[in-house]
């Protein structure tokens, strides 16, 4: 493998790792529910779990996660698009 091809391959692998990791790293870490400041409850060291809409600052609780919506008004300042709030932290 030439140096140029190897450099391109390394760059592609790094870009893929960053793209995959970006979605995972956005969730706030926590030890207690109070660490989440309204972004759901703490579960498995990450904020965003919920059992009720009142657990969520943004969006509604659906499938145990905050951030789902039916209307823009569900998003408290964000837009509802395809059932997800644009300003949700997940």
C-alpha positions in Angstrom: 0.0 0.0 0.0 1.4 3.4 -1.0 1.9 6.2 1.5 -0.8 8.3 -0.1 -3.4 5.4 0.0 -2.5 4.7 3.6 -2.9 8.3 4.6 -6.3 8.4 2.9 -7.4 5.2 4.7 -6.2 6.5 8.1 -8.1 9.7 7.5 -11.3 7.8 6.5 -11.1 5.6 9.6 -10.6 8.6 11.9 -13.5 10.4 10.3 -15.7 7.4 10.7 -14.8 7.0 14.4 -15.5 10.7 15.0 -18.9 10.4 13.3 -19.9 7.4 15.4 -18.6 8.8 18.6 -20.3 12.2 18.1 -23.7 10.8 18.8 -22.6 8.9 21.8 -20.6 11.7 23.5 -23.3 14.3 23.4 -25.2 12.6 26.3 -24.4 14.3 29.6 -22.7 12.1 32.2 -24.1 11.8 35.6 -24.0 10.0 38.9 -27.3 11.3 40.3 -30.6 12.5 38.8 -29.8 16.0 40.1 -26.7 16.1 37.8 -29.1 16.0 34.8 -30.8 19.4 35.6 -34.0 18.4 33.9 -32.5 16.5 31.0 -34.2 13.3 32.1 -33.0 11.0 34.8 -29.6 9.4 35.3 -29.3 5.9 34.1 -26.1 4.0 33.3 -24.1 7.1 33.9 -25.9 9.1 31.2 -28.7 11.7 31.4 -31.8 11.5 29.3 -33.8 8.5 30.7 -37.4 9.2 31.7 -40.6 7.6 32.8 -42.8 10.7 32.6 -43.0 13.8 30.4 -42.3 15.8 33.6 -38.8 14.2 33.8 -37.8 16.1 30.6 -36.9 19.8 30.1 -37.2 19.5 26.3 -39.8 17.4 24.6 -41.8 14.5 25.9 -40.8 11.1 27.2 -41.1 8.4 24.7 -39.5 4.9 24.8 -37.8 5.9 28.0 -35.9 8.9 26.4 -36.6 12.6 26.5 -36.9 14.7 23.3 -39.8 13.4 21.3 -42.6 15.7 20.1 -45.7 16.2 18.2 -45.7 20.0 18.0 -43.1 22.7 18.1 -44.6 23.8 21.5 -43.4 20.4 23.0 -39.8 21.5 22.4 -39.7 24.7 24.5 -37.9 26.9 22.1 -36.9 24.3 19.5 -38.7 22.9 16.4 -40.4 19.5 16.2 -39.1 17.6 13.2 -39.9 13.9 12.4 -41.0 13.4 16.0 -37.8 14.8 17.6 -37.0 18.2 19.1 -34.2 20.1 17.4 -32.9 21.3 20.7 -33.0 17.9 22.5 -29.7 16.9 24.1 -29.8 13.4 22.7 
